[in-house]
Amino acid sequence: MKYLFAAAVLVTTAFAGISAADAAGGCGPGWHRGPYGGCVRNRGVVVAPGAVVVRPPVVVERPVVVAPRVRACPYGFVWRYGRCRPI
């Protein structure tokens, strides 16, 4: 009976000792450890563990291609001075 009681106390203290502050590096909920060891506030959206996050679909539009207008002169002509001139 005393072994059962000791095991129950051990399990209870093990679970009671784990909290959100331990998971966040000792800073508490909404905070995390920074690069130099200090506590830094979380930015952005904080999602609870196990929550389903639905992201909007990514829409990629085709780029607009602007091509220069081609000046084409008939055979025997060349483009000079803003118009087709005979050779």
PyMOL Python script that loads the backbone (N, CA, C, O; Angstrom):
from pymol import cmd

cmd.read_pdbstr("""\
ATOM      1  N   MET A   1       0.822  -1.175   0.000  1.00  0.00           N
ATOM      2  CA  MET A   1       0.000   0.000   0.000  1.00  0.00           C
ATOM      3  C   MET A   1       0.879   1.257   0.000  1.00  0.00           C
ATOM      4  O   MET A   1       0.571   2.234  -0.683  1.00  0.00           O
ATOM      5  N   LYS A   2       1.983   1.227   0.774  1.00  0.00           N
ATOM      6  CA  LYS A   2       2.817   2.415   0.819  1.00  0.00           C
ATOM      7  C   LYS A   2       3.544   2.624  -0.511  1.00  0.00           C
ATOM      8  O   LYS A   2       3.854   3.763  -0.862  1.00  0.00           O
ATOM      9  N   TYR A   3       3.822   1.546  -1.263  1.00  0.00           N
ATOM     10  CA  TYR A   3       4.429   1.697  -2.586  1.00  0.00           C
ATOM     11  C   TYR A   3       3.450   2.335  -3.582  1.00  0.00           C
ATOM     12  O   TYR A   3       3.843   3.152  -4.414  1.00  0.00           O
ATOM     13  N   LEU A   4       2.206   1.961  -3.486  1.00  0.00           N
ATOM     14  CA  LEU A   4       1.169   2.543  -4.328  1.00  0.00           C
ATOM     15  C   LEU A   4       1.007   4.034  -4.024  1.00  0.00           C
ATOM     16  O   LEU A   4       0.889   4.849  -4.939  1.00  0.00           O
ATOM     17  N   PHE A   5       1.002   4.385  -2.734  1.00  0.00           N
ATOM     18  CA  PHE A   5       0.883   5.772  -2.323  1.00  0.00           C
ATOM     19  C   PHE A   5       2.102   6.574  -2.800  1.00  0.00           C
ATOM     20  O   PHE A   5       1.951   7.701  -3.271  1.00  0.00           O
ATOM     21  N   ALA A   6       3.298   6.007  -2.683  1.00  0.00           N
ATOM     22  CA  ALA A   6       4.521   6.682  -3.112  1.00  0.00           C
ATOM     23  C   ALA A   6       4.509   6.896  -4.627  1.00  0.00           C
ATOM     24  O   ALA A   6       4.932   7.948  -5.108  1.00  0.00           O
ATOM     25  N   ALA A   7       4.029   5.909  -5.377  1.00  0.00           N
ATOM     26  CA  ALA A   7       3.950   6.041  -6.831  1.00  0.00           C
ATOM     27  C   ALA A   7       2.945   7.118  -7.221  1.00  0.00           C
ATOM     28  O   ALA A   7       3.198   7.891  -8.146  1.00  0.00           O
ATOM     29  N   ALA A   8       1.812   7.179  -6.533  1.00  0.00           N
ATOM     30  CA  ALA A   8       0.791   8.190  -6.823  1.00  0.00           C
ATOM     31  C   ALA A   8       1.325   9.592  -6.528  1.00  0.00           C
ATOM     32  O   ALA A   8       1.069  10.523  -7.292  1.00  0.00           O
ATOM     33  N   VAL A   9       2.062   9.751  -5.432  1.00  0.00           N
ATOM     34  CA  VAL A   9       2.634  11.058  -5.101  1.00  0.00           C
ATOM     35  C   VAL A   9       3.679  11.448  -6.139  1.00  0.00           C
ATOM     36  O   VAL A   9       3.741  12.612  -6.535  1.00  0.00           O
ATOM     37  N   LEU A  10       4.493  10.510  -6.582  1.00  0.00           N
ATOM     38  CA  LEU A  10       5.516  10.780  -7.576  1.00  0.00           C
ATOM     39  C   LEU A  10       4.916  11.207  -8.907  1.00  0.00           C
ATOM     40  O   LEU A  10       5.389  12.158  -9.529  1.00  0.00           O
ATOM     41  N   VAL A  11       3.870  10.503  -9.346  1.00  0.00           N
ATOM     42  CA  VAL A  11       3.213  10.838 -10.610  1.00  0.00           C
ATOM     43  C   VAL A  11       2.538  12.206 -10.519  1.00  0.00           C
ATOM     44  O   VAL A  11       2.604  12.996 -11.460  1.00  0.00           O
ATOM     45  N   THR A  12       1.893  12.484  -9.394  1.00  0.00           N
ATOM     46  CA  THR A  12       1.197  13.763  -9.223  1.00  0.00           C
ATOM     47  C   THR A  12       2.174  14.928  -9.225  1.00  0.00           C
ATOM     48  O   THR A  12       1.905  15.957  -9.845  1.00  0.00           O
ATOM     49  N   THR A  13       3.299  14.784  -8.545  1.00  0.00           N
ATOM     50  CA  THR A  13       4.283  15.870  -8.524  1.00  0.00           C
ATOM     51  C   THR A  13       4.950  16.035  -9.881  1.00  0.00           C
ATOM     52  O   THR A  13       5.321  17.149 -10.250  1.00  0.00           O
ATOM     53  N   ALA A  14       5.108  14.959 -10.626  1.00  0.00           N
ATOM     54  CA  ALA A  14       5.717  15.057 -11.954  1.00  0.00           C
ATOM     55  C   ALA A  14       4.808  15.844 -12.889  1.00  0.00           C
ATOM     56  O   ALA A  14       5.286  16.704 -13.629  1.00  0.00           O
ATOM     57  N   PHE A  15       3.501  15.566 -12.869  1.00  0.00           N
ATOM     58  CA  PHE A  15       2.572  16.282 -13.733  1.00  0.00           C
ATOM     59  C   PHE A  15       2.309  17.691 -13.234  1.00  0.00           C
ATOM     60  O   PHE A  15       2.087  18.590 -14.045  1.00  0.00           O
ATOM     61  N   ALA A  16       2.326  17.908 -11.963  1.00  0.00           N
ATOM     62  CA  ALA A  16       2.083  19.243 -11.414  1.00  0.00           C
ATOM     63  C   ALA A  16       3.267  20.159 -11.679  1.00  0.00           C
ATOM     64  O   ALA A  16       3.101  21.377 -11.747  1.00  0.00           O
ATOM     65  N   GLY A  17       4.455  19.596 -11.828  1.00  0.00           N
ATOM     66  CA  GLY A  17       5.647  20.405 -12.060  1.00  0.00           C
ATOM     67  C   GLY A  17       5.760  20.893 -13.492  1.00  0.00           C
ATOM     68  O   GLY A  17       6.503  21.838 -13.758  1.00  0.00           O
ATOM     69  N   ILE A  18       5.042  20.273 -14.425  1.00  0.00           N
ATOM     70  CA  ILE A  18       5.098  20.697 -15.823  1.00  0.00           C
ATOM     71  C   ILE A  18       3.996  21.705 -16.058  1.00  0.00           C
ATOM     72  O   ILE A  18       2.824  21.420 -15.813  1.00  0.00           O
ATOM     73  N   SER A  19       4.364  22.882 -16.531  1.00  0.00           N
ATOM     74  CA  SER A  19       3.367  23.913 -16.822  1.00  0.00           C
ATOM     75  C   SER A  19       3.745  24.623 -18.112  1.00  0.00           C
ATOM     76  O   SER A  19       4.740  24.279 -18.750  1.00  0.00           O
ATOM     77  N   ALA A  20       2.954  25.607 -18.490  1.00  0.00           N
ATOM     78  CA  ALA A  20       3.239  26.370 -19.702  1.00  0.00           C
ATOM     79  C   ALA A  20       4.534  27.162 -19.556  1.00  0.00           C
ATOM     80  O   ALA A  20       5.238  27.391 -20.539  1.00  0.00           O
ATOM     81  N   ALA A  21       4.845  27.576 -18.345  1.00  0.00           N
ATOM     82  CA  ALA A  21       6.070  28.327 -18.125  1.00  0.00           C
ATOM     83  C   ALA A  21       7.293  27.461 -18.382  1.00  0.00           C
ATOM     84  O   ALA A  21       8.306  27.952 -18.879  1.00  0.00           O
ATOM     85  N   ASP A  22       7.212  26.183 -18.051  1.00  0.00           N
ATOM     86  CA  ASP A  22       8.325  25.288 -18.330  1.00  0.00           C
ATOM     87  C   ASP A  22       8.463  25.052 -19.825  1.00  0.00           C
ATOM     88  O   ASP A  22       9.578  24.958 -20.339  1.00  0.00           O
ATOM     89  N   ALA A  23       7.354  24.957 -20.518  1.00  0.00           N
ATOM     90  CA  ALA A  23       7.396  24.720 -21.952  1.00  0.00           C
ATOM     91  C   ALA A  23       7.934  25.939 -22.692  1.00  0.00           C
ATOM     92  O   ALA A  23       8.542  25.786 -23.751  1.00  0.00           O
ATOM     93  N   ALA A  24       7.730  27.126 -22.173  1.00  0.00           N
ATOM     94  CA  ALA A  24       8.184  28.346 -22.833  1.00  0.00           C
ATOM     95  C   ALA A  24       9.575  28.747 -22.367  1.00  0.00           C
ATOM     96  O   ALA A  24       9.971  29.895 -22.568  1.00  0.00           O
ATOM     97  N   GLY A  25      10.309  27.868 -21.768  1.00  0.00           N
ATOM     98  CA  GLY A  25      11.659  28.186 -21.323  1.00  0.00           C
ATOM     99  C   GLY A  25      11.684  28.972 -20.030  1.00  0.00           C
ATOM    100  O   GLY A  25      12.674  29.643 -19.739  1.00  0.00           O
ATOM    101  N   GLY A  26      10.610  28.905 -19.239  1.00  0.00           N
ATOM    102  CA  GLY A  26      10.561  29.594 -17.967  1.00  0.00           C
ATOM    103  C   GLY A  26      10.057  31.024 -18.066  1.00  0.00           C
ATOM    104  O   GLY A  26      10.058  31.744 -17.068  1.00  0.00           O
ATOM    105  N   CYS A  27       9.624  31.453 -19.253  1.00  0.00           N
ATOM    106  CA  CYS A  27       9.167  32.834 -19.425  1.00  0.00           C
ATOM    107  C   CYS A  27       7.676  32.995 -19.202  1.00  0.00           C
ATOM    108  O   CYS A  27       7.224  34.100 -18.904  1.00  0.00           O
ATOM    109  N   GLY A  28       6.902  31.940 -19.334  1.00  0.00           N
ATOM    110  CA  GLY A  28       5.457  32.026 -19.147  1.00  0.00           C
ATOM    111  C   GLY A  28       4.728  32.065 -20.480  1.00  0.00           C
ATOM    112  O   GLY A  28       5.346  32.212 -21.534  1.00  0.00           O
ATOM    113  N   PRO A  29       3.407  31.934 -20.425  1.00  0.00           N
ATOM    114  CA  PRO A  29       2.633  31.922 -21.660  1.00  0.00           C
ATOM    115  C   PRO A  29       2.695  33.279 -22.372  1.00  0.00           C
ATOM    116  O   PRO A  29       2.603  34.328 -21.736  1.00  0.00           O
ATOM    117  N   GLY A  30       2.852  33.243 -23.691  1.00  0.00           N
ATOM    118  CA  GLY A  30       2.949  34.466 -24.477  1.00  0.00           C
ATOM    119  C   GLY A  30       4.359  35.006 -24.584  1.00  0.00           C
ATOM    120  O   GLY A  30       4.569  36.053 -25.197  1.00  0.00           O
ATOM    121  N   TRP A  31       5.326  34.322 -24.007  1.00  0.00           N
ATOM    122  CA  TRP A  31       6.717  34.756 -24.022  1.00  0.00           C
ATOM    123  C   TRP A  31       7.611  33.592 -24.421  1.00  0.00           C
ATOM    124  O   TRP A  31       7.212  32.436 -24.279  1.00  0.00           O
ATOM    125  N   HIS A  32       8.805  33.871 -24.914  1.00  0.00           N
ATOM    126  CA  HIS A  32       9.784  32.837 -25.221  1.00  0.00           C
ATOM    127  C   HIS A  32      11.185  33.392 -24.987  1.00  0.00           C
ATOM    128  O   HIS A  32      11.368  34.595 -24.804  1.00  0.00           O
ATOM    129  N   ARG A  33      12.155  32.508 -24.996  1.00  0.00           N
ATOM    130  CA  ARG A  33      13.543  32.922 -24.786  1.00  0.00           C
ATOM    131  C   ARG A  33      14.088  33.540 -26.060  1.00  0.00           C
ATOM    132  O   ARG A  33      13.902  32.997 -27.149  1.00  0.00           O
ATOM    133  N   GLY A  34      14.759  34.671 -25.927  1.00  0.00           N
ATOM    134  CA  GLY A  34      15.375  35.351 -27.056  1.00  0.00           C
ATOM    135  C   GLY A  34      16.759  34.804 -27.327  1.00  0.00           C
ATOM    136  O   GLY A  34      17.181  33.849 -26.673  1.00  0.00           O
ATOM    137  N   PRO A  35      17.486  35.392 -28.288  1.00  0.00           N
ATOM    138  CA  PRO A  35      18.802  34.878 -28.642  1.00  0.00           C
ATOM    139  C   PRO A  35      19.852  35.061 -27.549  1.00  0.00           C
ATOM    140  O   PRO A  35      20.848  34.338 -27.526  1.00  0.00           O
ATOM    141  N   TYR A  36      19.642  36.015 -26.645  1.00  0.00           N
ATOM    142  CA  TYR A  36      20.607  36.245 -25.572  1.00  0.00           C
ATOM    143  C   TYR A  36      20.117  35.720 -24.224  1.00  0.00           C
ATOM    144  O   TYR A  36      20.706  36.029 -23.189  1.00  0.00           O
ATOM    145  N   GLY A  37      19.034  34.923 -24.229  1.00  0.00           N
ATOM    146  CA  GLY A  37      18.561  34.294 -23.003  1.00  0.00           C
ATOM    147  C   GLY A  37      17.476  35.044 -22.277  1.00  0.00           C
ATOM    148  O   GLY A  37      16.925  34.519 -21.309  1.00  0.00           O
ATOM    149  N   GLY A  38      17.142  36.245 -22.695  1.00  0.00           N
ATOM    150  CA  GLY A  38      16.089  37.016 -22.043  1.00  0.00           C
ATOM    151  C   GLY A  38      14.714  36.622 -22.554  1.00  0.00           C
ATOM    152  O   GLY A  38      14.598  35.990 -23.604  1.00  0.00           O
ATOM    153  N   CYS A  39      13.678  36.990 -21.823  1.00  0.00           N
ATOM    154  CA  CYS A  39      12.311  36.687 -22.227  1.00  0.00           C
ATOM    155  C   CYS A  39      11.824  37.732 -23.227  1.00  0.00           C
ATOM    156  O   CYS A  39      11.968  38.933 -23.003  1.00  0.00           O
ATOM    157  N   VAL A  40      11.248  37.263 -24.328  1.00  0.00           N
ATOM    158  CA  VAL A  40      10.772  38.125 -25.400  1.00  0.00           C
ATOM    159  C   VAL A  40       9.307  37.784 -25.657  1.00  0.00           C
ATOM    160  O   VAL A  40       8.941  36.610 -25.712  1.00  0.00           O
ATOM    161  N   ARG A  41       8.458  38.824 -25.816  1.00  0.00           N
ATOM    162  CA  ARG A  41       7.035  38.606 -26.072  1.00  0.00           C
ATOM    163  C   ARG A  41       6.845  38.002 -27.468  1.00  0.00           C
ATOM    164  O   ARG A  41       7.498  38.417 -28.426  1.00  0.00           O
ATOM    165  N   ASN A  42       5.944  37.018 -27.571  1.00  0.00           N
ATOM    166  CA  ASN A  42       5.625  36.414 -28.858  1.00  0.00           C
ATOM    167  C   ASN A  42       4.905  37.428 -29.731  1.00  0.00           C
ATOM    168  O   ASN A  42       4.058  38.179 -29.246  1.00  0.00           O
ATOM    169  N   ARG A  43       5.236  37.452 -31.015  1.00  0.00           N
ATOM    170  CA  ARG A  43       4.544  38.308 -31.969  1.00  0.00           C
ATOM    171  C   ARG A  43       3.690  37.441 -32.873  1.00  0.00           C
ATOM    172  O   ARG A  43       3.989  36.264 -33.072  1.00  0.00           O
ATOM    173  N   GLY A  44       2.635  38.012 -33.416  1.00  0.00           N
ATOM    174  CA  GLY A  44       1.791  37.276 -34.344  1.00  0.00           C
ATOM    175  C   GLY A  44       0.716  36.494 -33.620  1.00  0.00           C
ATOM    176  O   GLY A  44       0.408  36.747 -32.455  1.00  0.00           O
ATOM    177  N   VAL A  45       0.152  35.537 -34.341  1.00  0.00           N
ATOM    178  CA  VAL A  45      -0.950  34.742 -33.828  1.00  0.00           C
ATOM    179  C   VAL A  45      -0.388  33.526 -33.104  1.00  0.00           C
ATOM    180  O   VAL A  45       0.457  32.810 -33.643  1.00  0.00           O
ATOM    181  N   VAL A  46      -0.851  33.297 -31.899  1.00  0.00           N
ATOM    182  CA  VAL A  46      -0.453  32.121 -31.143  1.00  0.00           C
ATOM    183  C   VAL A  46      -1.585  31.117 -31.234  1.00  0.00           C
ATOM    184  O   VAL A  46      -2.718  31.416 -30.855  1.00  0.00           O
ATOM    185  N   VAL A  47      -1.284  29.924 -31.735  1.00  0.00           N
ATOM    186  CA  VAL A  47      -2.290  28.889 -31.944  1.00  0.00           C
ATOM    187  C   VAL A  47      -2.119  27.833 -30.873  1.00  0.00           C
ATOM    188  O   VAL A  47      -1.006  27.387 -30.595  1.00  0.00           O
ATOM    189  N   ALA A  48      -3.229  27.439 -30.273  1.00  0.00           N
ATOM    190  CA  ALA A  48      -3.192  26.411 -29.238  1.00  0.00           C
ATOM    191  C   ALA A  48      -2.762  25.080 -29.847  1.00  0.00           C
ATOM    192  O   ALA A  48      -3.077  24.804 -31.004  1.00  0.00           O
ATOM    193  N   PRO A  49      -2.047  24.249 -29.084  1.00  0.00           N
ATOM    194  CA  PRO A  49      -1.637  22.947 -29.602  1.00  0.00           C
ATOM    195  C   PRO A  49      -2.861  22.100 -29.949  1.00  0.00           C
ATOM    196  O   PRO A  49      -3.836  22.058 -29.198  1.00  0.00           O
ATOM    197  N   GLY A  50      -2.795  21.438 -31.078  1.00  0.00           N
ATOM    198  CA  GLY A  50      -3.885  20.582 -31.512  1.00  0.00           C
ATOM    199  C   GLY A  50      -4.954  21.313 -32.298  1.00  0.00           C
ATOM    200  O   GLY A  50      -5.894  20.686 -32.786  1.00  0.00           O
ATOM    201  N   ALA A  51      -4.831  22.620 -32.432  1.00  0.00           N
ATOM    202  CA  ALA A  51      -5.825  23.392 -33.177  1.00  0.00           C
ATOM    203  C   ALA A  51      -5.581  23.214 -34.672  1.00  0.00           C
ATOM    204  O   ALA A  51      -4.445  23.034 -35.110  1.00  0.00           O
ATOM    205  N   VAL A  52      -6.640  23.265 -35.433  1.00  0.00           N
ATOM    206  CA  VAL A  52      -6.542  23.126 -36.887  1.00  0.00           C
ATOM    207  C   VAL A  52      -6.402  24.518 -37.486  1.00  0.00           C
ATOM    208  O   VAL A  52      -7.251  25.384 -37.276  1.00  0.00           O
ATOM    209  N   VAL A  53      -5.329  24.721 -38.230  1.00  0.00           N
ATOM    210  CA  VAL A  53      -5.068  26.008 -38.854  1.00  0.00           C
ATOM    211  C   VAL A  53      -5.331  25.868 -40.343  1.00  0.00           C
ATOM    212  O   VAL A  53      -4.727  25.026 -41.009  1.00  0.00           O
ATOM    213  N   VAL A  54      -6.234  26.696 -40.869  1.00  0.00           N
ATOM    214  CA  VAL A  54      -6.550  26.679 -42.296  1.00  0.00           C
ATOM    215  C   VAL A  54      -5.978  27.941 -42.909  1.00  0.00           C
ATOM    216  O   VAL A  54      -6.381  29.051 -42.561  1.00  0.00           O
ATOM    217  N   ARG A  55      -5.038  27.766 -43.822  1.00  0.00           N
ATOM    218  CA  ARG A  55      -4.420  28.910 -44.474  1.00  0.00           C
ATOM    219  C   ARG A  55      -5.138  29.185 -45.789  1.00  0.00           C
ATOM    220  O   ARG A  55      -5.603  28.256 -46.450  1.00  0.00           O
ATOM    221  N   PRO A  56      -5.231  30.452 -46.170  1.00  0.00           N
ATOM    222  CA  PRO A  56      -5.862  30.760 -47.449  1.00  0.00           C
ATOM    223  C   PRO A  56      -5.001  30.243 -48.598  1.00  0.00           C
ATOM    224  O   PRO A  56      -3.780  30.166 -48.464  1.00  0.00           O
ATOM    225  N   PRO A  57      -5.609  29.891 -49.712  1.00  0.00           N
ATOM    226  CA  PRO A  57      -4.814  29.381 -50.833  1.00  0.00           C
ATOM    227  C   PRO A  57      -3.932  30.477 -51.423  1.00  0.00           C
ATOM    228  O   PRO A  57      -4.282  31.657 -51.402  1.00  0.00           O
ATOM    229  N   VAL A  58      -2.801  30.067 -51.939  1.00  0.00           N
ATOM    230  CA  VAL A  58      -1.866  31.008 -52.542  1.00  0.00           C
ATOM    231  C   VAL A  58      -2.228  31.153 -54.016  1.00  0.00           C
ATOM    232  O   VAL A  58      -2.249  30.168 -54.754  1.00  0.00           O
ATOM    233  N   VAL A  59      -2.510  32.372 -54.438  1.00  0.00           N
ATOM    234  CA  VAL A  59      -2.870  32.641 -55.829  1.00  0.00           C
ATOM    235  C   VAL A  59      -1.691  33.336 -56.487  1.00  0.00           C
ATOM    236  O   VAL A  59      -1.257  34.403 -56.053  1.00  0.00           O
ATOM    237  N   VAL A  60      -1.183  32.715 -57.538  1.00  0.00           N
ATOM    238  CA  VAL A  60      -0.059  33.282 -58.265  1.00  0.00           C
ATOM    239  C   VAL A  60      -0.579  33.745 -59.615  1.00  0.00           C
ATOM    240  O   VAL A  60      -1.040  32.934 -60.418  1.00  0.00           O
ATOM    241  N   GLU A  61      -0.507  35.042 -59.866  1.00  0.00           N
ATOM    242  CA  GLU A  61      -0.955  35.584 -61.135  1.00  0.00           C
ATOM    243  C   GLU A  61       0.189  35.569 -62.132  1.00  0.00           C
ATOM    244  O   GLU A  61       1.357  35.705 -61.767  1.00  0.00           O
ATOM    245  N   ARG A  62      -0.168  35.401 -63.398  1.00  0.00           N
ATOM    246  CA  ARG A  62       0.853  35.430 -64.434  1.00  0.00           C
ATOM    247  C   ARG A  62       1.382  36.854 -64.577  1.00  0.00           C
ATOM    248  O   ARG A  62       0.613  37.811 -64.493  1.00  0.00           O
ATOM    249  N   PRO A  63       2.676  36.999 -64.790  1.00  0.00           N
ATOM    250  CA  PRO A  63       3.217  38.352 -64.935  1.00  0.00           C
ATOM    251  C   PRO A  63       2.789  38.977 -66.261  1.00  0.00           C
ATOM    252  O   PRO A  63       2.557  38.276 -67.246  1.00  0.00           O
ATOM    253  N   VAL A  64       2.689  40.293 -66.270  1.00  0.00           N
ATOM    254  CA  VAL A  64       2.347  41.020 -67.476  1.00  0.00           C
ATOM    255  C   VAL A  64       3.617  41.220 -68.278  1.00  0.00           C
ATOM    256  O   VAL A  64       4.601  41.765 -67.778  1.00  0.00           O
ATOM    257  N   VAL A  65       3.590  40.772 -69.541  1.00  0.00           N
ATOM    258  CA  VAL A  65       4.752  40.888 -70.406  1.00  0.00           C
ATOM    259  C   VAL A  65       4.488  42.024 -71.386  1.00  0.00           C
ATOM    260  O   VAL A  65       3.516  41.996 -72.141  1.00  0.00           O
ATOM    261  N   VAL A  66       5.356  43.010 -71.362  1.00  0.00           N
ATOM    262  CA  VAL A  66       5.241  44.137 -72.285  1.00  0.00           C
ATOM    263  C   VAL A  66       6.344  43.980 -73.309  1.00  0.00           C
ATOM    264  O   VAL A  66       7.526  44.090 -72.985  1.00  0.00           O
ATOM    265  N   ALA A  67       5.952  43.722 -74.552  1.00  0.00           N
ATOM    266  CA  ALA A  67       6.915  43.549 -75.635  1.00  0.00           C
ATOM    267  C   ALA A  67       6.915  44.807 -76.495  1.00  0.00           C
ATOM    268  O   ALA A  67       5.868  45.423 -76.695  1.00  0.00           O
ATOM    269  N   PRO A  68       8.066  45.185 -76.997  1.00  0.00           N
ATOM    270  CA  PRO A  68       8.098  46.364 -77.865  1.00  0.00           C
ATOM    271  C   PRO A  68       7.361  46.087 -79.174  1.00  0.00           C
ATOM    272  O   PRO A  68       7.331  44.956 -79.659  1.00  0.00           O
ATOM    273  N   ARG A  69       6.777  47.125 -79.725  1.00  0.00           N
ATOM    274  CA  ARG A  69       6.047  46.983 -80.980  1.00  0.00           C
ATOM    275  C   ARG A  69       7.052  46.773 -82.099  1.00  0.00           C
ATOM    276  O   ARG A  69       8.030  47.510 -82.218  1.00  0.00           O
ATOM    277  N   VAL A  70       6.804  45.772 -82.907  1.00  0.00           N
ATOM    278  CA  VAL A  70       7.728  45.439 -83.981  1.00  0.00           C
ATOM    279  C   VAL A  70       7.354  46.254 -85.211  1.00  0.00           C
ATOM    280  O   VAL A  70       6.199  46.258 -85.637  1.00  0.00           O
ATOM    281  N   ARG A  71       8.331  46.937 -85.773  1.00  0.00           N
ATOM    282  CA  ARG A  71       8.119  47.695 -87.005  1.00  0.00           C
ATOM    283  C   ARG A  71       8.494  46.785 -88.179  1.00  0.00           C
ATOM    284  O   ARG A  71       9.657  46.415 -88.340  1.00  0.00           O
ATOM    285  N   ALA A  72       7.536  46.445 -88.963  1.00  0.00           N
ATOM    286  CA  ALA A  72       7.794  45.557 -90.093  1.00  0.00           C
ATOM    287  C   ALA A  72       7.494  46.296 -91.389  1.00  0.00           C
ATOM    288  O   ALA A  72       6.411  46.850 -91.581  1.00  0.00           O
ATOM    289  N   CYS A  73       8.464  46.286 -92.249  1.00  0.00           N
ATOM    290  CA  CYS A  73       8.296  46.908 -93.558  1.00  0.00           C
ATOM    291  C   CYS A  73       8.260  45.798 -94.615  1.00  0.00           C
ATOM    292  O   CYS A  73       8.877  44.748 -94.433  1.00  0.00           O
ATOM    293  N   PRO A  74       7.551  46.026 -95.699  1.00  0.00           N
ATOM    294  CA  PRO A  74       7.524  45.007 -96.760  1.00  0.00           C
ATOM    295  C   PRO A  74       8.901  44.834 -97.410  1.00  0.00           C
ATOM    296  O   PRO A  74       9.809  45.641 -97.211  1.00  0.00           O
ATOM    297  N   TYR A  75       9.024  43.772 -98.180  1.00  0.00           N
ATOM    298  CA  TYR A  75      10.279  43.467 -98.858  1.00  0.00           C
ATOM    299  C   TYR A  75      10.654  44.627 -99.777  1.00  0.00           C
ATOM    300  O   TYR A  75       9.824  45.121-100.540  1.00  0.00           O
ATOM    301  N   GLY A  76      11.908  45.053 -99.696  1.00  0.00           N
ATOM    302  CA  GLY A  76      12.383  46.163-100.513  1.00  0.00           C
ATOM    303  C   GLY A  76      12.325  47.498 -99.801  1.00  0.00           C
ATOM    304  O   GLY A  76      12.708  48.519-100.373  1.00  0.00           O
ATOM    305  N   PHE A  77      11.849  47.510 -98.556  1.00  0.00           N
ATOM    306  CA  PHE A  77      11.781  48.730 -97.779  1.00  0.00           C
ATOM    307  C   PHE A  77      12.554  48.541 -96.476  1.00  0.00           C
ATOM    308  O   PHE A  77      12.790  47.408 -96.055  1.00  0.00           O
ATOM    309  N   VAL A  78      12.948  49.639 -95.839  1.00  0.00           N
ATOM    310  CA  VAL A  78      13.653  49.601 -94.565  1.00  0.00           C
ATOM    311  C   VAL A  78      13.050  50.681 -93.661  1.00  0.00           C
ATOM    312  O   VAL A  78      12.561  51.701 -94.144  1.00  0.00           O
ATOM    313  N   TRP A  79      13.090  50.451 -92.362  1.00  0.00           N
ATOM    314  CA  TRP A  79      12.532  51.412 -91.406  1.00  0.00           C
ATOM    315  C   TRP A  79      13.566  52.497 -91.133  1.00  0.00           C
ATOM    316  O   TRP A  79      14.610  52.232 -90.538  1.00  0.00           O
ATOM    317  N   ARG A  80      13.273  53.718 -91.570  1.00  0.00           N
ATOM    318  CA  ARG A  80      14.155  54.845 -91.318  1.00  0.00           C
ATOM    319  C   ARG A  80      13.319  56.087 -91.090  1.00  0.00           C
ATOM    320  O   ARG A  80      12.302  56.293 -91.753  1.00  0.00           O
ATOM    321  N   TYR A  81      13.748  56.911 -90.154  1.00  0.00           N
ATOM    322  CA  TYR A  81      13.134  58.202 -89.881  1.00  0.00           C
ATOM    323  C   TYR A  81      11.644  58.092 -89.553  1.00  0.00           C
ATOM    324  O   TYR A  81      10.861  58.968 -89.921  1.00  0.00           O
ATOM    325  N   GLY A  82      11.251  57.018 -88.859  1.00  0.00           N
ATOM    326  CA  GLY A  82       9.898  56.868 -88.373  1.00  0.00           C
ATOM    327  C   GLY A  82       8.911  56.305 -89.384  1.00  0.00           C
ATOM    328  O   GLY A  82       7.709  56.323 -89.120  1.00  0.00           O
ATOM    329  N   ARG A  83       9.368  55.803 -90.537  1.00  0.00           N
ATOM    330  CA  ARG A  83       8.458  55.183 -91.505  1.00  0.00           C
ATOM    331  C   ARG A  83       9.250  54.262 -92.437  1.00  0.00           C
ATOM    332  O   ARG A  83      10.481  54.265 -92.430  1.00  0.00           O
ATOM    333  N   CYS A  84       8.531  53.481 -93.230  1.00  0.00           N
ATOM    334  CA  CYS A  84       9.169  52.583 -94.177  1.00  0.00           C
ATOM    335  C   CYS A  84       9.619  53.388 -95.401  1.00  0.00           C
ATOM    336  O   CYS A  84       8.829  54.122 -95.994  1.00  0.00           O
ATOM    337  N   ARG A  85      10.887  53.243 -95.767  1.00  0.00           N
ATOM    338  CA  ARG A  85      11.468  53.950 -96.924  1.00  0.00           C
ATOM    339  C   ARG A  85      12.014  52.896 -97.912  1.00  0.00           C
ATOM    340  O   ARG A  85      12.538  51.858 -97.510  1.00  0.00           O
ATOM    341  N   PRO A  86      11.880  53.183 -99.151  1.00  0.00           N
ATOM    342  CA  PRO A  86      12.426  52.224-100.131  1.00  0.00           C
ATOM    343  C   PRO A  86      13.961  52.172-100.046  1.00  0.00           C
ATOM    344  O   PRO A  86      14.616  53.145 -99.672  1.00  0.00           O
ATOM    345  N   ILE A  87      14.491  51.038-100.397  1.00  0.00           N
ATOM    346  CA  ILE A  87      15.955  50.851-100.326  1.00  0.00           C
ATOM    347  C   ILE A  87      16.620  51.551-101.486  1.00  0.00           C
ATOM    348  O   ILE A  87      17.844  51.515-101.609  1.00  0.00           O
TER     349      ILE A  87
END
""", "prot")
cmd.dss("prot")
cmd.show_as("cartoon", "prot")
cmd.util.cbc("prot")
cmd.orient("prot")
